[in-house]
Amino acid sequence: MTAAEDLPSGRLSGVSRETLARLQRLSDELARWNPAINLVARGTLADRWRRHIADSAQVWALRPQGARLWADFGSGGGFPGLVVAILAAEQEPGLDVVLVESDRRKAAFLRHVLRDTGVTAQVLSDRIEALAPLNADTVSARALAPLDRLCGLTLPHLSPDGVALFPKGARHADEVATARRSWRFQLDTVPSLTDPGGVVLRMKGLTRA
């Protein structure tokens, strides 16, 4: 499956052939590395443009304007953080992207794809809890932890006016209800373009309750 066939309409309008080629390279390397490292669920590989790349592109589309630092937690196979870095190279070249992945084999994959595509981002192979505060304008995480735990991981690293972007599945309402017992935040729930039951949670003003 190719990029042109499966990316959501309107989400990558104006993207150059170079950027699409970089995304295709990510797709190819994901398929090549996955049997050894299990970067994503094996059953999703055949549909990886929609399930992983397009799904990450919609997170990029919800970014705040004027952001200088984007931190992606638990980057794994590069979703959404590596897709963000590839899109930023063309659309927001002044944006610094930090990919946090404690699994050193997965971190090696991220560095490999960055070198292979010529895209710049920082890869930190550390636990999120061990990092010095990043003061990021945007924090993202996909399939990393329930929302309540994500709030605890995010708060030390999100700037006061920052935005958190978390793709979630069909049980997102339960996660939000649980998180609100311990946290305060402003929330926009954006329907997913790639998962009929999914959403992207766009959060601001995160504080402890």
PAZAPA-4460 file (N, C-alpha, C; in steps of 0.05 Angstrom, whole numbers, plus 32768, in hexadecimal, padded with zeros to 4 digits):
% residues 209
    n_x    n_y    n_z   ca_x   ca_y   ca_z    c_x    c_y    c_z   seq   type   mol
   8011   7FE8   8000   8000   8000   8000   8011   8019   8000     1      M     A
   800B   802D   7FF0   801B   8044   7FED   800F   805C   7FFC     2      T     A
   8020   8071   8000   8017   8088   800E   7FFF   8095   8000     3      A     A
   8001   8097   7FE5   7FEC   80A5   7FD6   7FD1   8097   7FD9     4      A     A
   7FD1   807C   7FDD   7FB9   806D   7FE0   7FAB   8071   7FFB     5      E     A
   7FBB   8075   8010   7FAF   8071   802A   7FB1   8088   803E     6      D     A
   7FC0   809D   8038   7FC1   80B3   804B   7FA7   80C2   804B     7      L     A
   7F9D   80CC   8063   7F83   80DA   8064   7F84   80F3   8053     8      P     A
   7F70   80F8   8043   7F6F   810F   8032   7F6F   8128   8043     9      S     A
   7F7E   813C   803A   7F7F   8156   8048   7F94   8157   805E    10      G     A
   7F9D   8141   8068   7FB0   8142   807F   7FCD   8145   8076    11      R     A
   7FD3   813E   805D   7FEE   8142   8053   7FEE   8152   8039    12      L     A
   7FDB   8164   8037   7FDA   8174   801F   7FF3   8186   801D    13      S     A
   7FFE   8187   8005   8016   8198   8001   8030   818B   8009    14      G     A
   8030   8172   8012   8048   8164   801A   8058   815D   8001    15      V     A
   8072   8160   8002   8083   815C   7FEB   8087   813E   7FE6    16      S     A
   8090   8138   7FCE   8098   811C   7FC8   80AE   8113   7FDA    17      R     A
   80C0   8125   7FE1   80D6   811D   7FF3   80CC   8114   800E    18      E     A
   80B8   8122   8019   80AC   8119   8032   809E   80FF   8030    19      T     A
   808F   80FB   801A   8081   80E1   8016   8096   80CB   8013    20      L     A
   80AC   80D1   8006   80C1   80BD   8003   80CD   80B6   801E    21      A     A
   80D0   80C9   802F   80DB   80C4   804A   80C7   80B3   805A    22      R     A
   80AD   80B8   8058   8099   80A8   8065   8099   808C   805A    23      L     A
   809D   8089   8040   809E   806F   8034   80B6   8060   803E    24      Q     A
   80CC   806E   8042   80E4   8061   804D   80DF   8057   8069    25      R     A
   80D2   8067   8079   80CA   805E   8094   80B9   8045   8092    26      L     A
   80A6   8045   8081   8095   802E   807D   80A5   8015   8076    27      S     A
   80B7   8018   8063   80C8   8001   805A   80D9   7FF7   8071    28      D     A
   80E6   8009   807F   80F8   8000   8095   80E8   7FF4   80AC    29      E     A
   80D0   7FFE   80B1   80BF   7FF2   80C6   80BA   7FD5   80BF    30      L     A
   80B3   7FCF   80A6   80AE   7FB4   809E   80C7   7FA2   80A0    31      A     A
   80DE   7FAE   809A   80F7   7F9F   809A   8100   7F99   80B7    32      R     A
   80FD   7FAC   80C9   8107   7FA8   80E5   80F3   7F9A   80F7    33      W     A
   80D9   7F9B   80F0   80C5   7F92   8103   80C7   7F75   810B    34      N     A
   80CE   7F63   80F9   80D0   7F47   8102   80E4   7F42   8119    35      P     A
   80F9   7F52   811A   810D   7F4F   812E   8108   7F5E   8148    36      A     A
   80FA   7F75   8146   80F8   7F86   815D   80DB   7F89   8166    37      I     A
   80C7   7F83   8156   80AB   7F86   815D   80A4   7FA3   8163    38      N     A
   80A9   7FB4   8150   80A4   7FD1   8153   8086   7FD7   8154    39      L     A
   8077   7FC8   8144   8059   7FCB   8144   804E   7FAF   8143    40      V     A
   8034   7FAC   8148   8027   7F92   8147   802A   7F87   812B    41      A     A
   8032   7F6E   8129   8037   7F62   810F   801E   7F64   80FC    42      R     A
   8007   7F60   8108   7FEE   7F61   80F7   7FE8   7F7C   80EB    43      G     A
   7FF5   7F91   80F4   7FF0   7FAC   80E9   8003   7FB3   80D2    44      T     A
   8017   7FA3   80CD   802B   7FAA   80B9   8020   7FAE   809D    45      L     A
   800E   7F9C   8095   8003   7F9E   807A   7FF3   7FB8   8075    46      A     A
   7FE9   7FC3   808B   7FD9   7FDC   808A   7FE8   7FF3   8097    47      D     A
   8002   7FF3   8096   8012   8005   80A6   800F   8023   809E    48      R     A
   8009   8028   8085   8005   8044   807E   7FED   8050   808C    49      W     A
   7FD7   8042   808D   7FC0   804C   809C   7FC3   804A   80BA    50      R     A
   7FCB   8032   80C3   7FCB   802D   80E0   7FE1   803D   80EF    51      R     A
   7FF6   8043   80E2   800D   8050   80F0   8015   806B   80E4    52      H     A
   8019   806C   80CA   8023   8085   80BF   800D   809A   80BD    53      I     A
   7FF7   8093   80B1   7FE0   80A6   80AF   7FD6   80AD   80CA    54      A     A
   7FD5   8099   80DC   7FCB   809E   80F7   7FDD   80B3   8105    55      D     A
   7FF7   80B2   8100   800A   80C5   810C   8008   80E0   80FE    56      S     A
   8003   80E0   80E4   8001   80FA   80D6   7FEA   810B   80E0    57      A     A
   7FD4   80FE   80E9   7FBE   810E   80F3   7FC5   811B   810E    58      Q     A
   7FD7   810F   811D   7FE0   811C   8136   7FF0   8135   812F    59      V     A
   8001   8132   811B   8011   814A   8112   7FFE   8161   810A    60      W     A
   7FE8   815A   80FD   7FD5   816F   80F4   7FC8   817E   810B    61      A     A
   7FC9   8174   8123   7FBD   8181   813A   7FD1   8191   814B    62      L     A
   7FE9   8194   8140   7FFE   81A2   814F   7FF7   81BF   8155    63      R     A
   8001   81CA   816B   7FFD   81E7   8170   8010   81F7   815E    64      P     A
   8008   820E   8157   8018   821F   8146   802F   822B   8156    65      Q     A
   8046   822E   814A   805C   823B   8158   806C   822A   816B    66      G     A
   8066   8211   816C   8074   81FF   817F   8092   81FD   8177    67      A     A
   80A3   81FB   818B   80C0   81F9   8187   80CB   81DD   818E    68      R     A
   80BD   81CF   81A0   80C7   81B5   81A8   80B0   81A1   81AB    69      L     A
   80B3   818A   819D   809F   8175   819E   80AC   815D   81AA    70      W     A
   80A1   8152   81C0   80AB   813A   81CD   8098   8123   81C8    71      A     A
   80A1   810D   81BE   8091   80F5   81BA   809A   80E0   81CD    72      D     A
   8088   80D6   81DD   808F   80C2   81F2   8088   80A6   81E8    73      F     A
   809B   8093   81ED   8097   8077   81E5   8095   8075   81C7    74      G     A
   80A8   8080   81B9   80A6   8083   819B   80A6   8068   818D    75      S     A
   80B2   8053   8198   80AF   8038   818D   80B8   8037   8170    76      G     A
   80A5   8030   815E   80AB   802F   8141   80AA   804A   8133    77      G     A
   80A7   805F   8143   80A8   807A   8137   808D   8088   8135    78      G     A
   8079   807E   8145   805E   8089   8142   8054   8095   815C    79      F     A
   804C   80AE   815C   804C   80BF   8145   8067   80CF   8141    80      P     A
   807A   80CC   8153   8090   80DF   8154   80A2   80E0   813B    81      G     A
   80A7   80C9   812F   80B9   80C9   8117   80AA   80D5   80FF    82      L     A
   8090   80CF   80FD   8080   80DC   80E8   807F   80FA   80EC    83      V     A
   807C   8103   8105   807D   811F   810C   8097   812B   8102    84      V     A
   80AE   811F   8108   80C8   8129   8101   80CB   812B   80E2    85      A     A
   80C0   8117   80D4   80C2   8118   80B7   80B1   812E   80AB    86      I     A
   8099   8132   80B6   8087   8147   80AC   8092   8163   80B4    87      L     A
   809E   8165   80CC   80A9   817E   80D5   80C0   8187   80C4    88      A     A
   80D0   8174   80BA   80E7   817B   80AA   80E0   818D   8092    89      A     A
   80C8   8189   8088   80BE   8199   8071   80AD   81B0   807B    90      E     A
   809A   81AB   808D   8086   81BF   8094   808D   81D1   80AB    91      Q     A
   809D   81C7   80BE   80A5   81D7   80D6   80C2   81D2   80DC    92      E     A
   80D4   81DB   80CA   80F1   81D4   80CE   80FD   81DF   80E7    93      P     A
   80F0   81F2   80F4   80FB   81FC   810D   80F2   81ED   8126    94      G     A
   80E2   81D9   8122   80D8   81C9   8138   80EC   81B3   8140    95      L     A
   80F4   81B2   8159   8105   819D   8164   80F3   8186   816D    96      D     A
   80FA   816E   8165   80EB   8156   816C   80FC   8144   817D    97      V     A
   80F2   813B   8194   8100   8128   81A6   80F0   810F   81A7    98      V     A
   80FC   80F8   81A0   80F0   80DE   81A1   80FA   80CF   81BA    99      L     A
   80E9   80C8   81CC   80F1   80BB   81E5   80E9   809D   81E3   100      V     A
   80FD   808C   81E4   80F8   806F   81E2   810C   8060   81F2   101      E     A
   8103   8054   8208   8116   8047   821B   8121   802D   8210   102      S     A
   8113   801F   81FE   811D   8007   81F2   8133   800D   81DE   103      D     A
   814B   8005   81E4   8162   800D   81D4   8161   8002   81B8   104      R     A
   8155   7FEB   81B4   8152   7FE1   8198   813F   7FF2   8188   105      R     A
   8129   7FFA   8194   8117   800C   8186   8123   8027   8182   106      K     A
   8132   8031   8196   8140   804A   8192   8154   8049   817B   107      A     A
   8161   8032   8178   8173   802E   8161   8164   802F   8147   108      A     A
   814C   8024   8146   813C   8026   812E   8136   8043   8127   109      F     A
   812E   8052   813B   8127   806E   8137   813F   807D   812B   110      L     A
   8157   8079   8137   816F   8087   812D   8175   807E   8111   111      R     A
   8171   8064   810B   8177   805A   80F0   8165   8068   80DB   112      H     A
   814B   806A   80E1   8139   8077   80CD   813F   8095   80CB   113      V     A
   8146   80A2   80E0   814E   80BE   80DF   8166   80C2   80CD   114      L     A
   817A   80B1   80D0   8192   80B2   80BE   818A   80AC   80A2   115      R     A
   817A   8098   809E   8172   808F   8083   8162   80A4   8074   116      D     A
   8152   80B3   8082   8142   80C7   8075   814E   80E3   8075   117      T     A
   8163   80E7   8085   8170   8101   8087   8160   8115   8098   118      G     A
   814F   810A   80A9   813E   811B   80BA   814C   811E   80D5   119      V     A
   8149   8136   80E1   8156   813C   80FB   8142   813A   8112   120      T     A
   8149   812A   8126   813A   8129   813F   814C   811D   8154   121      A     A
   8146   8121   816D   8156   8116   8183   8148   80FD   818E   122      Q     A
   8157   80E8   8191   814D   80CF   819C   8159   80CB   81B8   123      V     A
   8148   80C9   81CC   8151   80C5   81E8   8148   80A9   81F0   124      L     A
   815C   8098   81F5   8156   807C   81FD   8156   807A   821B   125      S     A
   8144   8089   8228   8141   808A   8245   8124   8087   824C   126      D     A
   811F   8081   8266   8104   8080   8270   80FA   809D   8273   127      R     A
   80E1   80A1   826D   80D6   80BC   826F   80D9   80C8   828A   128      I     A
   80D6   80B8   829F   80D7   80C1   82BA   80F3   80CB   82C2   129      E     A
   8108   80C2   82B3   8123   80C9   82B9   812D   80E2   82AA   130      A     A
   811D   80ED   8299   8125   8104   8289   8123   811E   8299   131      L     A
   8135   8130   8294   8132   814B   829E   811A   8158   8290   132      A     A
   810C   816B   829C   80F5   8177   8290   80FB   8182   8274   133      P     A
   80EB   817C   8260   80F0   8183   8244   80E3   819E   823D   134      L     A
   80CF   81A7   824C   80C1   81C0   8245   80B7   81C0   8228   135      N     A
   80AB   81AA   8220   80A2   81A7   8204   8088   81B6   81FF   136      A     A
   8085   81C1   81E8   806C   81CE   81DF   8057   81B9   81D8   137      D     A
   8060   81A2   81CF   804E   818C   81C8   8059   8172   81D3   138      T     A
   8048   8162   81DF   804F   8147   81E8   803C   8134   81DB   139      V     A
   8046   811F   81CF   8035   810A   81C3   803D   80EF   81CD   140      S     A
   802A   80DC   81CC   802F   80C0   81D3   8019   80B0   81C7   141      A     A
   8020   8099   81BC   800C   8088   81AF   8010   806B   81B9   142      R     A
   7FFB   8060   81C4   7FFB   8044   81CD   8010   8040   81E3   143      A     A
   8014   8054   81F4   8029   8052   8208   801D   804A   8224   144      L     A
   8008   8057   822C   7FFD   8053   8247   7FE1   805F   8249   145      A     A
   7FD1   8057   825D   7FB7   8064   8261   7FBB   8082   8266   146      P     A
   7FA5   8091   8261   7FA7   80AE   8262   7FB0   80B8   827E   147      L     A
   7FA6   80AC   8293   7FAD   80B4   82AE   7FCC   80B3   82B2   148      D     A
   7FD8   809E   82A9   7FF5   809B   82AB   8003   80AF   8297   149      R     A
   7FF8   80B2   8280   8004   80C5   826D   8005   80E1   8278   150      L     A
   7FF0   80E9   8287   7FF0   8103   8293   8008   8106   82A6   151      C     A
   800D   80F2   82B6   8023   80F3   82C9   803E   80F4   82BB   152      G     A
   8041   80E6   82A5   805A   80E6   8296   805E   8101   8288   153      L     A
   8048   810D   827F   8049   8125   826E   804E   813E   827E   154      T     A
   8041   8141   8295   8041   815A   82A4   805D   8165   82A8   155      L     A
   8071   8156   82B0   808C   8162   82B5   8099   816C   829C   156      P     A
   808F   8164   8284   809D   816B   826B   808E   817D   8259   157      H     A
   8076   8185   8260   8065   8196   824F   8067   81B3   8259   158      L     A
   806B   81C5   8246   806C   81E1   824E   8051   81EA   8258   159      S     A
   8050   8200   8267   8036   8209   8272   8020   820D   825E   160      P     A
   8027   8216   8246   8013   821A   8231   8014   8203   821C   161      D     A
   8021   81ED   8223   8024   81D8   8210   800B   81C7   820B   162      G     A
   800D   81B7   81F6   7FF7   81A6   81ED   8000   8189   81ED   163      V     A
   7FEF   8178   81F7   7FF4   815B   81F6   7FE1   814E   81E2   164      A     A
   7FEC   813C   81D1   7FDC   812F   81BC   7FDF   8111   81C0   165      L     A
   7FC8   8104   81C6   7FC8   80E8   81CC   7FB3   80D9   81BB   166      F     A
   7FBB   80CA   81A7   7FA8   80B9   8199   7F9E   80A3   81AC   167      P     A
   7F84   809F   81AB   7F78   808B   81BC   7F62   807B   81AD   168      K     A
   7F5C   8063   81B7   7F48   8052   81AA   7F2C   8056   81B5   169      G     A
   7F1C   8041   81B1   7EFF   8043   81B7   7EF9   8047   81D4   170      A     A
   7F0B   8040   81E7   7F06   8044   8203   7F11   805E   820E   171      R     A
   7F14   8071   81FD   7F20   808B   8205   7F10   8099   821A   172      H     A
   7EF5   8097   8219   7EE4   80A5   822D   7EE9   809A   8249   173      A     A
   7EED   8080   824C   7EF3   8075   8266   7F0E   807F   8270   174      D     A
   7F22   8081   825E   7F3C   808B   8266   7F3B   80A8   826F   175      E     A
   7F2B   80B8   8261   7F28   80D4   8268   7F1B   80D6   8284   176      V     A
   7F06   80C7   8288   7EF8   80C8   82A2   7F0A   80C1   82B9   177      A     A
   7F1A   80AC   82B5   7F2D   80A4   82CA   7F42   80BA   82CF   178      T     A
   7F4D   80C5   82B9   7F61   80DA   82BC   7F57   80F3   82CA   179      A     A
   7F3E   80FA   82C6   7F33   8112   82D2   7F31   810F   82F1   180      R     A
   7F33   80F8   82FC   7F33   80F5   8319   7F4C   8100   8325   181      R     A
   7F62   8101   8316   7F7C   810A   8320   7F87   8122   8312   182      S     A
   7F7C   8129   82FC   7F88   813E   82EB   7F72   8152   82E1   183      W     A
   7F7B   816B   82DD   7F6A   817F   82D0   7F77   8185   82B5   184      R     A
   7F66   8188   82A0   7F70   818F   8286   7F59   8198   8274   185      F     A
   7F5F   81A8   8260   7F4D   81AF   824B   7F4F   819A   8235   186      Q     A
   7F39   8192   822A   7F3A   817B   8218   7F29   8180   81FF   187      L     A
   7F36   817B   81E8   7F28   8179   81CF   7F2A   815C   81C6   188      D     A
   7F14   8150   81BF   7F13   8134   81B6   7F0F   8134   8198   189      T     A
   7F23   812E   8189   7F23   8130   816C   7F1F   8114   8160   190      V     A
   7F0A   810F   8151   7F06   80F5   8145   7F1D   80EC   8133   191      P     A
   7F25   80D3   8136   7F3B   80C9   8126   7F33   80C6   8109   192      S     A
   7F46   80CB   80F7   7F41   80C7   80DA   7F48   80AA   80D2   193      L     A
   7F54   809B   80E3   7F5E   8081   80DB   7F51   806A   80EB   194      T     A
   7F44   8071   8101   7F37   805D   8113   7F1B   8066   8119   195      D     A
   7F07   8057   810F   7EEB   8061   8113   7EE3   8065   8130   196      P     A
   7EEF   8056   8142   7EE8   8059   815F   7EFC   806A   816E   197      G     A
   7F11   8073   8161   7F27   8081   816E   7F25   809F   816D   198      G     A
   7F36   80AC   817D   7F37   80C9   817E   7F55   80D1   8182   199      V     A
   7F5A   80EB   817F   7F72   80F6   818A   7F6A   810A   81A0   200      V     A
   7F74   8105   81B8   7F6F   8117   81CE   7F83   812E   81CD   201      L     A
   7F79   8147   81CB   7F8A   815F   81CB   7F86   816E   81E5   202      R     A
   7F9A   816D   81F6   7F98   8177   8211   7FA9   818F   8216   203      M     A
   7F9E   81A2   8226   7FAD   81BA   822E   7FA7   81BE   824C   204      K     A
   7FB8   81CF   8258   7FB3   81D7   8274   7FB5   81C0   8288   205      G     A
   7FC7   81AD   8284   7FC9   8196   8295   7FD5   819D   82B0   206      L     A
   7FC5   8196   82C5   7FCE   819A   82E0   7FC3   8183   82F1   207      T     A
   7FCF   817F   8309   7FC3   816B   831C   7FA9   8176   8328   208      R     A
   7F97   8164   832C   7F7D   816C   8338   7F80   8173   8355   209      A     A
***
